[in-house]
């Protein structure tokens, strides 16, 4: 980045930022010579007032990954042509509203898929082999005083049901195959390039799996997809891993199933109402809880930042977007 | 075969105990309050020992049992058995290889992920109700980390195969190079430690490998490096490991074994970059039963004068 040169920000393309994404200071320090960031959250006036005064000509919006991009916001941005979100998740964006207004959407593509898959596998091993529970047991000084510690469950041979065979699901499958697990899946569409057995019905997938790994995005179709029927089909020995979004699972039902022993255990990185986690889970040794850290490594945040900026640059130079979300 | 007396050295498996009771005259070492009492009643009848990682068959025990024919270990590790003495006296020894390879490799991977991605620390963070106060920090990326394996035997190879699926480049130090693998070989453990980010101890414990991970190796691994031990506690100079972790000279550790089990250095408790397990590498329902079955099959084969299934001596 050049020093000592003051860029006339009126010449730079404007990018509206309603709420700052993670490490926004890095966007500022690295890219303020390329874009003029319109920082709505810094203004003392209400958002709609700020936007009508300042954002009538804004063509691009950089999302923080959480603040809803819906009709209430889009209505105030008549010139908007592009929404860029640094997240892989799209559930905070009303995609059909964007589509009908001719607003393109770009996300982080698959940059986070390895990190999220790693955490899914880490949670799965932890639940089956009781790693966090063992760590607690040792630190409570129980090893010397007790003769035995409850046995875990072998990974090899376990039937894994992946819900959503997108980039994350594919990386989860690749990893768990190396542990000797067998893979089946349910997805919006069958993926002909993969030979894993496909189930068009998630209850059937669950009935034929020892573990379900939720890797899909949250949409109207996947909201509460994992309901009581699916959980009971998974069964008393079954394990549930969620690295997608909390609302894909009927959380109240899941908690009840865990407390009553209707399913065997769970590893959860996401919840319906983050950062709130159902307290009943805190008493359970067969549950491993993670505070939505799947994609949160420095490497992935950097990649997310780079691809978000890459999409903005492409847009402003009339080039094809790097990771446009195509509504299908 | 219930006239054959078999000694079980410690409570290791209810399933195994019941199987032994059904087939043999079972003597349980831990039910005797004194050694003299035990030897007085049993020294001339015991023909087989079933030992484990806690109590095996040392010279004293072997010498005091003149009718001993076979030691069948409920473990793959042989460090608690005086193999030379067994060889001298023509006593057979069997262990439980292969059946536990996958489970131990799985724990090694689980420990790596738990340390690098702070899985246990994050679980603690949530359970303590800290998440509403602010997000947990970033954790390091695991995929692609360089993994160095000490001992590329059955377990080491199984670990390598799993780590490869995460895009981790694999290197190793072993007694001999294995050209049939594509992994990078280092002829000494220091070079291996310098060139990897995660060092996994997966070799057998022998005189040569005692404290194979010492201060020099820990320094070579460095403040960003992570040490995983699923071998034996005595592979690592434990006091050196503890001070390196406390002083930040080592980046993290995942341990399933310790020099003086069940004692675990309390200074390690609560370190967010350390994960501690109570020697449960092979402790799954499926594998413990398979290990027990193998012990029984070896004993039966021996007393029926058939070939042993998994002989070591």
Contacts between the chains, C-beta under 8 A, distances in Angstrom:
chain1	res1	chain2	res2	distance
A	114	B	141	7.5
A	114	B	143	4.1
A	114	B	144	7.8
A	114	B	166	7.6
A	114	B	167	7.1
A	115	B	141	5.9
A	115	B	142	7.7
A	115	B	143	7.0
A	117	B	143	7.8
A	118	B	113	6.4
A	118	B	117	6.5
A	118	B	141	7.7
A	118	B	142	4.6
A	118	B	143	5.6
A	118	B	166	6.5
A	119	B	113	7.8
A	119	B	117	5.8
A	119	B	119	7.6
A	121	B	109	7.9
A	121	B	113	6.6
A	122	B	110	7.1
A	122	B	113	3.4
A	122	B	114	6.4
A	122	B	117	5.4
A	122	B	119	5.0
A	122	B	142	7.7
A	123	B	119	6.8
A	125	B	106	6.1
A	125	B	107	7.9
A	125	B	109	6.3
A	125	B	110	3.6
A	125	B	113	6.6
A	126	B	110	6.2
A	126	B	113	8.0
A	126	B	114	6.5
A	126	B	119	5.6
A	126	B	120	7.7
A	126	B	123	7.9
A	128	B	106	7.9
A	128	B	284	8.0
A	129	B	103	7.9
A	129	B	106	6.3
A	129	B	107	5.8
A	129	B	110	5.5
A	129	B	280	7.4
A	129	B	284	7.4
A	130	B	280	7.7
A	131	B	107	7.7
A	131	B	110	5.1
A	131	B	111	7.1
A	131	B	114	5.4
A	131	B	119	7.1
A	131	B	120	6.6
A	131	B	275	6.6
A	131	B	277	6.5
A	132	B	114	7.5
A	132	B	119	6.6
A	132	B	120	4.5
A	132	B	123	4.6
A	132	B	124	7.9
A	134	B	276	7.4
A	134	B	277	4.3
A	134	B	278	6.0
A	134	B	280	6.2
A	135	B	114	7.8
A	135	B	120	4.8
A	135	B	275	5.4
A	135	B	276	5.4
A	135	B	277	6.8
A	137	B	278	6.3
A	138	B	264	5.6
A	138	B	269	7.8
A	138	B	276	4.2
A	138	B	277	6.9
A	138	B	278	5.5
A	139	B	269	4.5
A	139	B	270	6.9
A	139	B	276	6.8
A	143	B	261	7.8
A	143	B	262	4.1
A	143	B	264	6.8
A	143	B	278	4.4
A	144	B	262	4.5
A	144	B	263	6.8
A	147	B	11	6.0
A	148	B	11	7.9
A	149	B	278	5.5
A	149	B	280	6.0
A	149	B	283	7.0
A	151	B	283	5.2
A	151	B	284	5.7
A	151	B	285	4.9
A	151	B	288	6.2
A	152	B	280	6.9
A	152	B	283	6.1
A	152	B	284	4.8
A	152	B	285	7.7
A	153	B	284	5.6
A	153	B	285	6.4
A	153	B	286	7.4
A	154	B	102	6.9
A	154	B	103	5.9
A	154	B	106	7.8
A	154	B	284	4.3
A	154	B	285	7.4
A	154	B	286	4.2
A	154	B	287	5.9
A	155	B	102	7.1
A	155	B	103	7.8
A	155	B	106	5.0
A	156	B	102	4.5
A	156	B	103	7.9
A	156	B	106	7.8
A	174	B	165	5.6
A	175	B	162	7.9
A	175	B	165	4.7
A	175	B	166	6.1
A	177	B	165	7.0
A	178	B	161	5.7
A	178	B	162	4.8
A	178	B	164	6.9
A	178	B	165	3.5
A	179	B	102	7.5
A	179	B	106	6.2
A	179	B	109	7.6
A	179	B	162	6.0
A	180	B	102	6.2
A	274	B	131	7.6
A	275	B	131	3.9
A	275	B	132	4.8
A	275	B	135	7.8
A	276	B	132	6.8
A	277	B	126	5.6
A	277	B	131	6.9
A	282	B	126	7.9
A	282	B	127	4.9
A	288	B	119	6.8
A	288	B	123	5.3
A	289	B	122	7.4
A	289	B	123	5.1
A	289	B	126	4.0
A	289	B	127	6.6
A	290	B	119	6.8
A	290	B	122	4.8
A	290	B	123	6.8
A	290	B	126	7.0
A	291	B	122	5.8
A	291	B	125	6.1
A	291	B	126	5.4
A	291	B	131	4.6
A	291	B	135	6.6
A	291	B	136	4.9
A	292	B	135	7.8
A	293	B	117	7.3
A	293	B	118	7.9
A	293	B	122	6.1
A	293	B	136	5.9
A	293	B	139	6.4
A	296	B	135	7.9
A	296	B	136	7.9
A	296	B	138	5.2
A	296	B	139	6.9
A	297	B	138	5.9
A	297	B	139	6.1
A	297	B	140	6.1
A	297	B	141	4.2
A	298	B	138	5.4
A	298	B	140	7.5
A	298	B	141	7.4
A	299	B	141	4.5
A	300	B	141	6.9
A	301	B	138	6.9
